Amino acid sequence: MRIGINASALVHENTGVARYTSSFLKALSAREEARDTVLFYNYFRRWGGDTGGVLPDLGMENKTWRIPERLLRLSWNLFNRPSVERLIGRVDIYHNLSFYGIPQQTGKQISTVHDLLFMRFPDSFTASVRDSLTGAVVDAVKRADYIITVSNAAKSDIIEMLGVPENRIRVIYEAPDQAFKPVDDTDILKSIRKKYGIDKDYLLFLGAGEPRKNLPFLMEAYGSLSQDIRQEYRLVIAGPARWGSEAIDAKIKECGIERDVILTGYIPDKEAAALYSGATIFIFPSLGEGFGLPVLEAMSCGTPVICSNISSMPEVAGDAAYKIDPYNVEDLTAAIQAMVTDDSLRAGFRCKGLDRAAEFSWEKNVAETLAVYHELVEGTAG
């Protein structure tokens, strides 16, 4: 079985899809099937981010092109060319990991649709990004024989918003990278605190500061804590601000917590495990996630988690997190209060979290993905 995989996300952006692609390909490279796999990536723009040097070291055949992305997509949409075969040769399975539905003459095509958050939460995306992603995913779904997605919550959105029949969708979970594990080295933990000006114990949120992440809600809950708790714990918001930062700044001022909140900005991946490990609690009150990987990353680092009880987060966290209503400030305030004042409660969630995170792996993801490939190629698809 010859496999073609679109790895273009690695070239264009250092995002969640890029990290997914990198982790998937690393795990695939250890399998026998990697010997008959060809990677396609278009790099009209230069390599970027930490993922730029990954592909050449994977031992798989690579096909590269330097075609402007808009021109390539326009040609696919208007002329139905160039085909997969023209770009990478004949393949039995073409797997699109990043919104590229490509014309294909023979074989089967799979698209991974990570989420439809740009449709579910339009205010969290600029109009141009939203329109581009919507057009790309509609085209990818139209061309695909099967859709792989990362949670049952995302599957429900695909059925509801794109009208894809349930029997064409397979759910295969993501996993935390192996770099996410408890960091116990006190020098490393002190260094991270010093770099970001964290002068006390802290409660952590890590993620892009866009509206669906619900950060003003988190600020309000933190501001509702007793003065004694706020004097003991900083609230650290780690990640790029993106759009919606004005609302976050306004809420900080409104709650009178300017001296208690630390906004770190972008955090390099190599520092994230230490930042998670040093936190007393990780708080993730998002209104919607395709998967919600930060929940598992924090658990992998041994950090007790509070997360939302909606979207994909209950599915990912199981019973290993303290779940709250992300529309009820009092609910989150009470959860934080309980966690910071009860050592045994935190210890229990730490142990549960480590066990839960261990249930997810990229090796398992790849094994389940290869099973879908065989299902299609061998004609056993339902």
FIRO-381717 format. One record per residue: residue in one letter; z, y, x of N, C-alpha, C, O in turn. Coordinates in steps of 0.02 Angstrom, whole numbers, plus 50000, padded with zeros to 5 digits. Example, Ala and Ser with C-alpha at 12.3 -4.5 7.8 and 13.67 -1.06 7.14 Angstrom:
% residues 2
A503904971650660503904977550615503904983550660504234983450712 S503544988850642503574994750684503945000250645504025005750670 
This chain:
% residues 382
M500004994050042500005000050000500005006250044500475007450082 R499475010250038499435016450077499715022150036499525023149978 I500175025950067500545031250032500355037950062500355038850122 G500215042750018500115049650040500665054050011500825053649952 I500965058250053501525062350031501405069650049501235071150107 N501475073950001501415081150012502075083850039502575083950003 A502075085850102502685088450134502645095950145502985098550189 S502225099350107502105106550118502715110950111502735116350139 A503225108750074503825112750066504155114150133504465119350141 L504075109650180504375110650247504065116550283504385119750324 V503435117850268503075123150302503235130050273503345134850310 H503255130350208503255136850175503945139950164503995146050161 E504455135950157505095139050138505685134550156505635128450151 N506225137750176506835134050191507275134350129507735138350124 T507125130050081507455130150016507735123250001507725118750043 G508005122449940508245115949920507705110649920507835104949938 V507095112549899506545107749900506365105849972506195100049985 A506395110650017506265109050088506775104250115506605099550151 R507415105250099507935100750123507865093850091507965088750124 Y507685093650027507545087249994506985083550030507055077650046 T506445087150044505865084050077506055081450146505865075850164 S506425085450184506625083350250507055077050248506945072350286 S507555076950204508005071250199507635065050176507745059550201 F507195065850127506805060150101506365057150156506345051050164 L506025061350193505565058850244505945055550302505705050550330 K506515058250321506915055150374507125048050354507085043450394 A507345047350290507545040750267506955036050260507005030150276 L506385038650238505785034550231505535032150299505275026650305 S505625036250351505365034550417505685028150445505405025050490 A506265026250418506605020150441506355013850405506555008350422 R505915014750357505665009150317504995006750343504625010450375 E504845000350330504214997450350503615001250320503095001850351 E503715003650258503165007150224502945013450259502385015950247 A503365016250303503175022350339502565021250383502215026050399 R502445015150404501885013750449501215014950414500705016250447 D501205014550348500585015650311500655021750265500405021850209 T501005026850291501105033150254500795038850292500855039450353 V500445043150255500155049150285500455055250252500505055650191 L500665060050293500965066250268500435071750268500075072650316 F500405075250212499965081050207500385087350205500875087850169 Y500185092250246500505098750239500005104250258499615103550305 N500035109550219499605115350229500015120750263500545122550237 Y499785123350320500205128150357499805134450375499765136350434 F499515137550324499155143850337499635149050367499455152850411 R500255149050341500765153250371501135149150424501075143050426 R501515152650467501855149150521502435144950495502695146050440 W502625140150537503225136250522503815140950515503835146250546 G504315139050473504905143150466505525138950456505485133050437 G506095141850470506735138650457506865132850505506485131550551 D507425129350492507635123850534507215117650526507255113150568 T506815117250472506435111150458505765111050495505415105950492 G505585116450529504915117050556504715111750605504125109950609 G505195108950643505005104050694505105096850673505065092350715 V505235095550608505405088750587504815084050587504855078450613 L504255086150558503705081450545503435077850607503335071750603 P503315081150662503015077650719503435071850746503165067650781 D504075071550730504505066350758504625060350713505025056050729 L504265059950657504415054850607504015048450616504145043450583 G503515048450659503135042450671502645040650616502415035050612 M502485045450574501995044350521501375048450535501405053550569 E500815046250508500195049950517500245056750482500505057150426 N499995061950514500015068650485499315071450476498885070550520 K499205074750421498575078350409498755085650394499145087050348 T498485090150433498645097250424498025101250407497465099650429 W498135106550367497595110950347497845118150352498445119450346 R497375122750363497555129850364497145133450311496665136950326 I497355132450248497005135350191497495139950154498055137750139 P497315146050139497765150350100497965146850035497545144149999 E498615146850021498885142949965498565144949899498395140649858 R498475151449887498185153649824497465151249816497245149249762 L497095151449872496405149149870496365141649855495945139449817 L496815137849886496825130649876496975128949804496645124749774 R497475132249775497655130749706497115133049657496985129849607 L496805138649673496255141049631495685136049630495395134649577 S495515133349688494985128449692495155122149654494725119249621 W495785119949657495995114149619495935115449544495695111149507 N496155121249523496155122749451495455123849422495305121549367 L495025127349460494365129149434493835123849447493405122549404 F493865120649505493335116149525493555108849533493145104449545 N494205107649525494475100949532494315097849600494175091849605 R494345101949651494225099849719494565104749767494685110449748 P494715102649829494595096149860495085090849834495655092549815 S494875084749833495285079249808495775076949861495725078849920 V496245072749841496705069649888496315066049942496485066450002 E495805062349921495415058449969495075062850021495015060950079 R494845068649999494515073350046495015076150096494835077450153 L495635076950075496135079950119496475074950165496585076250224 I496645069050138497035064350178496755057250179497065052750208 G496175056250149495895049550147496145045650086496565048150048 R495895039550078496085035550020496815033550024497065031350076 V497165034249967497865031949962497955028349895497615029849846 D498405023549894498575020149832499055024349790499025024349728 I499505027849824499995032249792499985039049827500055039449888 Y499895044349787499995051049814500625053849781500675054049720 H501115055849822501745058449797501805065849813501825067849871 N501825069849761501885077049766502625078949762502935078249709 L502905081349818503615083049820503745090349803504325092349796 S503215094449797503345101649792502815105349752502495109849778 F502735103549689502315107349643501575107649662501245112649649 Y501315102449693500605102249708500285096349670500295090749696 G500015097449612499615092349579498905092849606498585098049598 I498655087549638498005087849672497515083149638497715077649618 P496895085049630496395080449602496375074049643496405074149704 Q496315068449608496315061949641495795057449608495765056949547 Q495385054249648494835050149622495045043049608494835040049559 T495475040249651495715033449642496465033349654496745038349676 G496785027749641497495027249653497915030649600497655032749548 K498565031249613499045033949565499385040149596499435040849657 Q499625044449552499945050649575500635051449542500715050349482 I501115053449583501795054749561501985061849581501815064049636 S502325065449537502585072049554503345072049545503605069649494 T503695074549595504415075749587504525082749559504335087749590 V504815083049500504985089449468505745090149474506125086849439 H505955094449519506675094949534507065098049476507635096149464 D506765102749442507095105949385506605110549350506055111849375 L506795113049292506415118049256506855124249245506825127449193 L507255125849295507725131449289507365138049281507625142749250 F506755138549309506365144649302506145145749230505975151349210 M506135140449190505985141049119506625141549078506655145249028 R507145137849097507775137849061508165144249072508505146649026 F508125147149132508495153249149508005158349178508035159749238 P507565161149138507055165649164507325171849200507005174549244 D507935174049181508215180049212508435178749284508585183549320 S508465172449304508665170849372508075170849421508155169249480 F507485172549396506875172449437506465178749423506465181349368 T506125181049475505665186549464505075184149422504935178149420 A504735188749389504185186949345503635183249383503345178449358 S503485185649444502935182549482503115175449503502695170949500 V503735174349525503955167649544503965163049483503735157349487 R504225165549428504255161649367503565159449343503465153649325 D503095164149343502415162549321502085157549368501745152849346 S502185158549433501875154049482502145146949475501765142149476 L502805146349469503105139749464502915136249399502795130249398 T502895140149345502715137149280502005134449282501885128749260 G501525138349309500845136049314500785129849358500415125249342 A501145129849414501105124349460501385117949431501095112549437 V501965118449397502275112349371501885109549312501845103449304 V501605113849271501195111449215500585107649242500405102349215 D500275110249294499695106849324499905100249356499565095249349 A500465100349392500695094249426500855088749376500685082949386 V501185090649321501365085749270500745082949236500715076949220 K500255087249225499635085049193499265079849235498975075149208 R499285080549301498915076049345499305069549360499005064649381 A499955069649351500375064149374500385058249325500365059249264 D500395052249353500505046249312501235045449295501415043449240 Y501665047149343502385046849334502705053349359502435056649404 I503275054949329503685060549353504345057649379504665053749345 I504535059649439505205058249464505605064649459505375069949478 T506215064149433506655069849432507345067749457507475061849467 V507795072649465508405071349504509035070549462509565069149489 S508985071249396509555070149352509315069049281508755070649264 N509755066149241509585065349170509565071949134509205072649084 A509945076849158509915083549129509225086549140508935089549094 A508955085849200508285088349215507765084449174507275087349150 K507875078049167507415073849126507385076449055506835076949026 S507955078149026507965080748958507565087148952507215088148903 D507625091549002507235097749002506485096349005506095099548971 I506285091549046505575089949054505295087248988504735089048968 I505675083148955505455080548890505405086148839504905086748803 E505925090348836505955095648786505445101248799505105103448753 M505395103448861505015109548877504295108248897503875112648892 L504145102148921503465100548942503145095148899502555093648906 G503545092048856503265086948812503065080548845502625077048821 V503375078948902503195072848938503545066948905504155067248893 P503195061548890503515055648861504055052848907503975052748968 E504585050448878505155047948917504955042248964505215041649019 N504475038048942504295032248983503885034049045503745029649085 R503705040349052503355042649112503825045949163503605048349214 I504475045949149504955049349191505445044449221505705040049186 R505575045049285506085041149319506595045849352506405050749384 V507235044349343507765048249373508005044849437508215039049436 I507955048549493508195046049557508615051549589508375057149602 Y509245050149601509715055249623509605057449695509385053549738 E509755063649708509785066349776510415063749810510795059749781 A510535066149871511135064249908511295069749958510845073549978 P511915070249979512075075150032511805072750099511755066750112 D511645077450142511435075850210512025072850248512605074350233 Q511875068750297512405065550336512825070550375513365068850399 A512575076650383512955081750419513565083950380514035086850409 F513575082650315514145084750274514685079350275514635074250241 K515195080750314515775076350320516375080650339516285086250363 P516985078150330517565082350345517575084750417517485080850464 V517695091150425517765094250492518505095450503518815099450469 D518795091850551519515092350564519685096250627520265097750640 D519175097950666519285101650728519525108650712519155112750685 T520145110150730520435116550712520085122450747520055127950720 D519825121250807519465126550841518825128550803518665134450798 I518465123550777517865124950739518035128650675517705133450656 L518565126350641518765129550578518995136750590518835141150550 K519355137850644519565144650661518975149050678518955154950661 S518485146150712517895149950732517505152350671517265158050669 I517425147950622517075149750560517435155350524517135160050500 R518095154750520518495159950486518415166650522518325171850491 K518445166450587518385172650625517705175850617517645181850609 K517175171750618516495174350612516395178150547516065183350545 Y516685175550492516575178550426517165182650400517185184550342 G517635183950445518195188450426518655185550374518925189250333 I518745178950374519185175650326519875175150356520005170950399 D520325179450334520975180150366521535176450330522115176750351 K521375172850277521875169050239521555162450216520965161250228 D521965158150184521675152350151521175154850098521225160550075 Y520705150550079520175153250036519915148149986519945142049996 L519665150949931519305147349879518575148849890518395154549904 L518145143849885517445144649907516945143449851517015138849812 F516445147749849515825146449814515275146749866515265151349907 L514795141949864514225142149910513595141049869513535136049834 G513125145649874512495145149838512175151949833512475157049851 A511555152049810511195158349802511505162349744511645159549691 G511605168849754511925173049704511435175449652511285181349649 E511195170949610510735172749556511105171949490511625168649488 P510855174949436511245175249373511515168549347512075168349323 R511115163149352511355156849322511935153849361512265149349335 K512075156349421512645153749459513305156249431513835153649448 N513275161449387513865163349348514415166549391515015165549378 L514215170349441514715173149486515155178649455515745178949471 P514895182949411515345187749379515905184149340516475186549338 F515745178549310516245174449276516785172049325517375172249310 L516565169749384517035167549435517475173349458518085172549467 M517175179249467517565185149487518105186749436518675188349453 E517915186349372518395188049319518965183049318519545184849309 A518805176649327519335171549328519795172549387520405172049381 Y519505173949445519915175149504520355181349494520935181349513 G520065186549466520445192649453521005191749404521475195649402 S520965186449363521485184949313522065180849342522565179749308 L521995178649404522535174849435523135179449449523055185549452 S523715176449457524305180349472524225183849540523865181449583 Q524575189249548524545192949611524765188649669524495189149724 D525255184249658525505179949712524955175349738524885174549798 I524565172449693524025167949714523475171849750523215169549801 R523295177649724522765181649756522985184149824522565185149868 Q523625185249834523865187349900523825181549950523785182650011 E523835175449924523825169549969523125167149982522995164350035 Y522645168249934521975165449940521435170749932521445174649884 R520975170949979520375174949971519875171049928519925164949922 L519415174649899518835171449866518225172749911518025178449921 V517935167449937517365167949982516735165949944516675160449918 I516255170649941515605169449909515095168949965514925173949996 A514845162949977514395161650033513695160250007513605156149962 G513205163650036512515162650016512155169250006512475174449998 P511495169050005511105175149996511215178149927511305174549878 A511195184849923511335188249860510785187249810510925186049751 R510155187749831509575187549786509655192849731509985197949741 W509345191549672509405196349619510045195249580510325189749580 G510285200449547510915200049511511505202249552512075201949529 S511385204549614511935206649658512295212749631512895213749643 E511925217049594512245222949565512795220949516513325224049514 A512665215849476513155213549427513775210649463514335211549440 I513655207349519514215204549557514645210149586515255210049580 D514325215149616514685220849645515075224549591515645226649602 A514765225449533515095229049478515705225249453516225228249438 K515645218649449516205214549425516785214649475517365214749455 I516625214449539517155214849590517545221249581518165221249583 K517195226749572517515233249564517915233549499518475235949498 E517605230949445517935231049380518595227149381519085229149350 C518605221549418519205217249421519705219649473520255216949477 G519525224649512519975227249563520125222349618520695222149643 I519625218449638519735213249689519325214549752519155209949789 E519165220849763518745222549821519035219949887518665217849931 R519695220149894520015218049956520115210449960520285207850013 D519995207149905520135199949903519515195549909519565189649922 V518925198549899518295194749898517905195849963517835201549985 I517665190449992517255190750052516555188150036516475182450016 L516055192350046515355190450035515045189250104514935194050142 T514905183050120514675181450188513925182550197513695183450254 G513535182550143512815182250150512595175250168512965170450159 Y511985174650193511685168150210512115164250259512365167050308 I512205157850245512585153350289512105148150317511795144450279 P512035147650384511605142450412511865135450393512475134450387 D511405130850383511605124050363512105121050412512565117350392 K512035122450476512465119350526513195121750521513635118750550 E513315127350485513995129850477514305127950410514905128750400 A513895125350364514135124250296514695119050293515175119950256 A514635113550331515145108350328515825111050348516335109350316 A515845115150398516485118050419516765122850367517365123050355 L516315126650336516535131350284516815127550224517335129450197 Y516475122150203516735117950150517415115050170517905115450132 S517445112250229518045108550251518655113050255519215110850243 G518555119450271519115123950277519365126850212519895129950211 A518995125750158519185128650094519735124550060519745118450065 T520175127950024520685124449984520365121249923520535115649905 I519895124749892519525122249834518805124849839518685130349863 F518335120749815517655123049805517545124049730517695119549691 I517285129849711517205131549640516455132649626516135136549660 F516195129149576515475129349561515385129949485515275124849452 P515425136049458515405137049385514705138249358514615141949309 S514195135249388513495136449370513365134749297513675130349268 L512885138449269512675137249200512115132149195511975129549141 G511805130549251511265125649249511035123749319510945128049362 E510945117249330510705114649394510235108749381510325104949334 G509735108149424509335102149422509745096149443509715090849412 F510135097049496510575091849521511275094449535511765091649510 G511335099849573511985102549590512255099649655512825097549659 L511825099649706511995096549770512625099349802512995095549833 P512775105949797513395108449828514025104849806514505104349844 V514025102249745514605098449721514715092349766515285091049787 L514185088649780514245082649823514365084549896514725080949932 E514065090049918514185092149987514925093649998515215091550048 A515225097249951515935098849957516355092449956516815091649996 M516205087949910516565081649906516505077649971516985074749994 S515905077650000515795074050063516225076850120516395073250167 C516395083250114516815086450165517555085850148517975088650184 G517725082350095518415081450076518735087350041519345087950041 T518325091650012518575097649978518635096349903518135094249872 P519225097449873519285096649800518815101549764518725107149785 V518515099249708517995103049674518195104649602518465100549566 I518065110949583518055113049513517335114649497517015118549532 C517065111649442516375113149425516295113449349516745111749312 S515705115649328515555116249257515505109449223515365104349255 N515635109549158515605103349120514955102649081514915098949032 I514435106249103513785106149069513225104749119513335104349179 S512605104149093512015102949133512105096449173512375091549147 S511895096349235511915090149275512585089049309512695083649336 M513035093949308513635093349348514115087849329514385084549373 P514235086449264514655080649247514335074049270514685069449290 E513675073749267513295067849288513385066549362513455060749383 V513375071849401513435071249474514165070149494514305065849537 A514625073949465515325073849487515705067849460516195065649491 G515495064949403515885059649373516585062049358516685067649333 D517095057949373517785059949362518115062649425518725063249429 A517695064349475517955066349540518035073949547518205076249602 A517915077749494518005084949496518395087249435518405083949384 Y518715092949442519065096249386518525100249350518275105249377 K518345098249290517785101449255518025106549204518525105549169 I517665112149201517865117849159517265120149116516685118849132 D517435123749063516925127049021516705133449056517105138049063 P516075133949078515855139749116515765146049074515515151149099 Y515955145849011515935151748969516645153948950516735158848913 N517155150348974517845151648956518245153649018518425149349059 V518365160049026518705162549086519405159549093519615157749147 E519755159049036520435156349039520435149149064520915147049098 D519925145349047519865138449069519825138049145520165134049176 L519395142149175519325142149247519955144849281520175142049332 T520245150049254520855152849283521405147549285521755146849335 A521485143949230521995138649227521845133149277522305130349307 A521215131449285521025126149333521195128149404521485124249442 I521025134249422521195136649490521945136649501522195134349552 Q522305139249451523035139549456523325132549466523765131549508 A523075127749427523335120849433523185117949501523605114649531 M522585119049526522375116049589522765118949649522975115249693 V522845125449650523165128449710523925127349711524235127949763 T524215125849653524945124949651525165117749650525765116249653 D524685113149647524865106049642524525102149699523935100349694 D524915100749751524635097249809524385090349791523865088149817 S524735086849748524535080049730523895079949690523485075349696 L523795085149648523175085649610522575086549657522055083349649 R522665090949706522125092049755521995085749795521415083949807 A522525082349816522445076249856522075070949815521655067249843 G522225070449751521885065649709521135067049703520725062449708 F520955073349693520255075149688519895074549756519305073049758 R520255075649810519955074749876519745067449885519185066049905 C520195062749869520045055649877519485053449830519025049849849 K519525055649767519005053949719518335056749740517815053449733 G518345062849767517725066049787517385062449845516775061449844 L517775060449894517485056749951517185050149927516645048249950 D517525046649882517255040449855516615041649815516135037849820 R516625046849774516045048349732515445050049775514895047549763 A515535054349825514975056349867514675050449904514065050349917 A515085045549921514845039649957514375035349915514025031049942 E514375036449849513935032549805513205034949809512755031449785 F513085040749839512415043649842512175043249915512545044849961 S511555041149924511275041049992510525041849988510205040249938 W510235044350042509505045050045509165038250053508595037450033 E509515033450083509235026750087509145023850017508635020550003 K509635024949974509575022649904509025026349868508645023349830 N508975032949880508445036949849507755034149868507325033349824 V507655032849932507005030349955506855023449927506285022049908 A507355019049926507255012349899507025012649825506575009049805 E507345016949787507165017649716506475020849708506105019149663 T506315025549752505645028649749505105023749766504585023549733 L505215019649817504715014549835504625009449779504075006949768 A505155008049742505105003549685504645006449632504275002849599 V504675013149623504225016449575503505016049600503045014949560 Y503395016949665502715016249693502435009349676501875008749651 H502825004149690502594997349677502464996149603501994992749584 E502894999049562502814998249489502135000849466501794997649426 L501935006649493501295009549474500695005749504500215004149469 V500735004249568500175001149603500054993949578499484991749571 E500604990549563500534983549541500444982849467500404977249441 G500414988549432500254988349361500804985949315500664983449261 T501434986749337501994984549296502334990349260502854989449228 A502034996449265502325002349232502335001449157501874998649127 G502885003849126502945003349054502585008749017502595008948956 
